[in-house]
Amino acid sequence: MSLSVLSRDGVIRGRLAPSPTGNIHLGNAWAFMLAWLAARQAGGKVLLRMEDIDPDRARPEYAEGIMADLIWLGLDWDEGPDIGGPCGPYVQSRRVQDYARALDVLATLGAVYPCYCTRKELRTLAGAPHPGDLGAPYPGTCRNLTIEECSRKEKEGRRPAMRLRWPDGVFAFDDGLFGPQQGGGESCGGDFALRRSDGVFAYQLAVVVDDIAMGVTQVVRGADLLSCTPRQLALYSLLGAQPPAYLHVPLLLDATGERLAKRHQSLEIRALRNAGVPAANITGYLAMLAGMIPDFVPRAPKDCVGLLSTATLPTLPLVTPADILDRLKKGTSR
């Protein structure tokens, strides 16, 4: 598989899309660096978008910290919240009207419906078999409610979420690393929410609307999002837009095999920086993991442009050793 599958005629537009719900960690830096390199070595532009759609968890101070960490690592951008650009705003909380308009378009197509299921009712589905990280399949409880039934539920005080009425068929794509993929309603968890009952728009809708509006042609992100890509392709199809090319990269795991997450505070980029780890040591280590260089040596991202190739990218999750902090400080694999 060649990285050329990510290219199209014209300017490549890739993006970094962190969620400001905490500080970024080594696993985030891995995905962001690969996304940055894929765009840069194609001569493309890099957009930075803050995905702060969740008002309960997103914090402005995290957004500021993330931008500082990315710049420290050597990952810059051509458009973003701090410098603006022709496709702004580059902050999801300021794009809510765009999501509302897209939901209206889907409604006119008959592609959405109100769902009155409570969280408790949905939690009872958790014990059922379900695909990947998509949760238990939604059984379509509210799919065919009549107007009278909807009215009665609203009189009972229930506020509806809005769900996508999954279109017939499957949605296929050729992932830049994992090859041909496809998913349909059953394998993708059934009809999924586009807007919660409290009015907050769902990630799946927001990311598609944003990528369309910002002209994103290339998406490089973690393999944990591979299974939800057909959901996004369904939305692209209904909205009449061309989807980007996708490349999903394996996740970084800790020494016990757990996926790196915000709870791994010692591996936050901010913590590594405060511990005296040079930025080039971090990016050099990540370059080695991606097969861009044979050994772990300090290497800035700009010095890796042209080296990223799917021929050397691993497909299995990568385990970081228990002494990773010491190795990063020393800038050596031993």
C-alpha positions in Angstrom: 0.0 0.0 0.0 1.4 3.4 -1.0 1.0 6.7 0.7 -0.1 8.0 -2.7 -3.6 6.7 -2.0 -3.9 9.8 0.2 -3.3 12.2 -2.7 -5.7 13.9 -5.0 -5.5 16.5 -7.7 -4.9 19.9 -6.2 -3.7 20.9 -2.8 -3.7 18.3 0.0 -5.5 19.5 3.1 -4.8 17.4 6.2 -5.8 18.2 9.8 -5.0 17.8 13.4 -8.1 17.6 15.5 -7.4 17.3 19.2 -10.1 17.3 21.9 -9.3 19.8 24.6 -10.5 17.6 27.4 -7.0 17.1 28.9 -3.3 17.4 28.0 -2.1 15.4 25.0 0.0 12.4 25.6 2.6 10.3 23.7 -0.1 8.4 21.9 -1.7 11.6 20.6 1.6 12.9 19.5 2.2 9.7 17.5 -1.0 10.2 15.5 -0.6 14.0 15.1 3.0 13.6 13.9 2.0 11.1 11.3 -0.9 13.2 10.1 1.4 16.3 9.9 4.0 14.4 7.9 1.4 12.9 5.5 0.3 16.4 4.6 3.7 18.1 4.6 5.4 15.5 2.4 2.6 15.8 -0.1 3.2 19.5 -0.3 -0.1 20.1 1.4 -1.6 22.3 4.1 -2.2 21.4 7.8 -5.3 22.6 9.6 -5.7 22.7 13.4 -9.3 22.2 14.7 -10.2 22.1 18.3 -13.0 19.5 18.8 -14.5 21.0 21.9 -18.1 19.8 21.1 -18.6 18.3 24.6 -19.3 21.2 26.9 -19.0 19.1 30.0 -15.4 18.1 29.4 -13.7 20.6 27.1 -11.7 23.5 28.7 -10.1 26.5 27.1 -6.9 26.1 29.1 -6.4 22.6 27.6 -6.8 24.0 24.1 -4.1 26.6 24.8 -1.8 23.9 26.3 -2.3 21.6 23.4 -1.3 24.3 20.9 1.8 25.0 23.0 2.7 21.3 23.1 2.3 20.8 19.4 4.5 23.8 18.6 7.1 22.6 21.0 7.1 19.2 19.2 7.7 21.0 15.9 4.1 20.4 14.5 2.9 23.6 13.0 -0.3 24.5 11.0 -1.4 26.8 8.3 -4.9 27.5 9.5 -6.3 27.3 13.1 -7.9 28.9 16.1 -5.0 31.1 16.8 -4.1 32.3 13.2 -7.5 32.0 11.5 -8.0 31.1 7.9 -10.6 31.0 5.1 -12.6 28.1 6.7 -12.9 29.3 10.3 -13.9 29.3 13.0 -11.6 26.3 13.8 -13.3 25.6 17.1 -16.3 23.3 17.1 -18.2 25.1 19.9 -18.4 28.1 17.5 -19.8 26.0 14.6 -23.0 24.8 16.2 -25.2 26.5 13.6 -23.4 24.6 10.8 -24.3 21.3 12.5 -27.9 22.4 13.0 -28.2 23.2 9.3 -26.8 19.9 8.3 -29.3 18.2 10.6 -32.1 20.1 8.9 -30.8 18.9 5.5 -30.9 15.3 6.7 -34.4 15.8 8.2 -35.7 17.0 4.8 -34.3 13.7 3.3 -36.2 11.7 5.9 -32.8 10.5 7.2 -33.3 11.3 10.9 -35.9 10.6 13.6 -36.5 11.5 17.2 -35.4 8.9 19.8 -36.9 9.1 23.3 -34.9 6.2 24.8 -33.4 7.2 28.2 -29.8 6.6 29.2 -31.0 3.9 31.5 -32.8 2.2 28.7 -29.8 2.4 26.4 -27.5 1.1 29.2 -29.5 -2.1 29.2 -28.2 -2.8 25.7 -24.6 -2.8 27.0 -24.6 -6.5 27.7 -25.5 -7.4 24.1 -22.8 -8.2 21.5 -21.5 -5.1 19.8 -18.9 -4.2 17.2 -15.7 -2.6 18.3 -15.9 0.6 20.3 -19.3 1.6 18.8 -21.3 0.3 21.7 -24.3 -2.0 21.7 -26.4 -1.9 18.4 -29.4 0.3 18.7 -32.4 -1.9 18.1 -34.6 0.8 16.4 -37.0 1.2 19.3 -38.1 4.7 18.2 -37.5 4.3 14.4 -41.1 4.0 13.4 -43.0 6.0 16.1 -46.0 7.8 14.9 -46.5 11.5 15.3 -49.1 10.8 18.1 -46.6 8.5 19.9 -43.9 11.2 19.7 -46.3 13.8 21.0 -47.3 11.6 24.0 -43.7 11.0 25.0 -43.0 14.7 24.8 -46.0 15.4 27.0 -44.4 13.0 29.5 -41.4 15.3 29.6 -39.1 13.2 27.4 -36.7 15.3 25.2 -35.7 13.4 22.1 -32.2 12.8 20.7 -32.0 12.7 16.9 -30.8 9.5 15.3 -29.7 8.8 11.7 -31.9 6.5 9.8 -29.2 4.3 8.5 -29.4 4.1 4.6 -29.6 0.8 2.9 -26.4 -1.0 1.9 -22.8 -0.8 3.1 -20.2 1.9 2.9 -16.8 0.8 1.7 -13.4 2.6 1.6 -9.8 1.7 1.0 -7.8 2.6 4.1 -4.3 3.7 3.4 -2.8 1.2 5.7 -5.4 -1.5 6.4 -6.7 -1.8 2.9 -10.4 -2.5 1.9 -12.9 -1.9 4.7 -16.7 -1.7 4.8 -19.5 -1.5 7.2 -23.3 -1.5 7.2 -26.0 -0.7 9.7 -25.7 -3.9 11.7 -21.9 -4.0 11.9 -21.8 -0.2 12.7 -24.1 -0.3 15.7 -27.4 0.6 13.9 -28.9 4.0 13.8 -26.6 6.3 15.7 -27.2 9.6 17.5 -26.5 12.9 15.7 -27.7 15.1 18.5 -28.2 14.3 22.1 -31.4 14.9 24.0 -29.7 17.9 25.7 -29.0 19.5 22.3 -25.3 18.7 22.1 -24.3 17.5 18.6 -22.5 14.2 18.2 -18.9 13.8 17.1 -19.9 11.8 14.0 -22.0 14.7 12.6 -19.7 17.5 13.7 -16.5 16.0 12.3 -18.1 15.3 8.9 -19.6 18.8 8.6 -16.3 20.4 9.6 -14.2 18.3 7.2 -16.6 19.2 4.4 -16.6 22.9 5.2 -12.8 23.0 5.7 -12.1 21.1 2.5 -10.2 18.3 4.2 -8.9 15.8 1.7 -6.8 13.6 3.9 -7.4 12.2 7.4 -4.7 10.3 9.4 -5.9 9.2 12.8 -5.8 6.3 15.3 -7.1 2.8 14.4 -9.6 3.1 17.2 -11.7 5.2 14.8 -11.5 2.7 11.9 -14.8 1.1 12.8 -16.7 4.3 12.8 -15.5 5.5 9.4 -18.5 3.8 7.6 -20.8 6.0 9.8 -19.1 9.1 8.5 -19.2 7.8 4.9 -23.0 7.4 5.3 -23.2 11.1 6.3 -21.0 12.2 3.4 -23.2 10.3 1.0 -26.4 11.8 2.4 -24.9 15.3 2.4 -23.8 14.9 -1.2 -20.1 15.5 -0.4 -16.8 13.7 -1.3 -15.2 12.0 1.6 -11.4 12.4 2.3 -8.9 9.7 1.9 -8.3 7.8 5.2 -5.3 6.3 6.8 -5.6 4.8 10.3 -2.5 4.1 12.3 -2.0 1.6 15.1 -2.4 2.7 18.7 0.3 3.1 21.3 -0.1 0.9 24.4 1.5 1.1 27.8 3.7 -1.7 29.2 0.7 -3.6 30.4 -1.1 -3.5 27.0 -3.5 -0.8 27.8 -4.2 2.0 25.3 -2.4 5.2 26.2 -5.0 7.7 27.4 -5.2 10.9 29.4 -4.9 8.9 32.6 -1.3 8.2 31.7 -0.2 11.5 33.1 3.5 10.7 33.2 3.4 10.3 29.4 1.7 13.6 28.8 3.7 15.8 26.5 3.6 18.6 29.1 4.9 16.1 31.8 7.7 14.8 29.5 8.7 18.4 28.8 8.8 19.3 32.5 10.9 16.1 33.1 13.6 17.5 30.8 12.9 15.3 27.8 13.9 17.2 24.6 11.2 17.4 21.9 13.5 15.9 19.3 13.8 12.8 21.5 10.1 12.3 21.5 9.6 12.8 17.8 12.7 10.7 17.1 11.3 7.8 19.1 8.0 8.1 17.2 9.9 8.2 13.9 11.6 5.0 14.8 8.3 3.3 15.7 6.9 4.4 12.2 9.9 2.8 10.5 11.2 6.1 9.2 14.6 5.7 10.8 16.2 2.4 11.8 17.3 3.4 15.4 16.1 5.7 18.1 18.0 9.0 17.7 16.8 12.6 18.2 15.0 13.8 15.1 12.7 16.8 14.5 9.5 16.3 12.4 10.8 18.6 9.7 13.7 16.3 9.2 11.4 13.3 8.7 9.5 14.9 5.8 9.7 12.5 2.9 10.4 9.4 5.1 6.8 8.4 6.0 5.7 5.3 4.1 2.9 2.8 4.6 5.5 0.1 3.6 7.2 0.6 6.9 4.3 1.5 9.1 3.3 -1.2 11.6 -0.3 -2.5 11.6 -0.3 -4.0 15.1 -0.6 -1.9 18.3 2.8 -0.8 19.7 3.7 -1.4 23.3 5.9 1.2 25.0 8.4 -0.2 27.5 8.0 0.3 31.2 11.2 2.4 31.2 10.1 4.6 28.4 10.7 7.8 30.4 14.3 6.9 31.0 14.8 6.1 27.3 13.2 9.3 26.2 15.5 11.3 28.5 18.6 9.5 27.2 17.5 9.6 23.6 18.4 5.9 23.1 16.6 2.7 22.6 18.5 1.1 25.5 
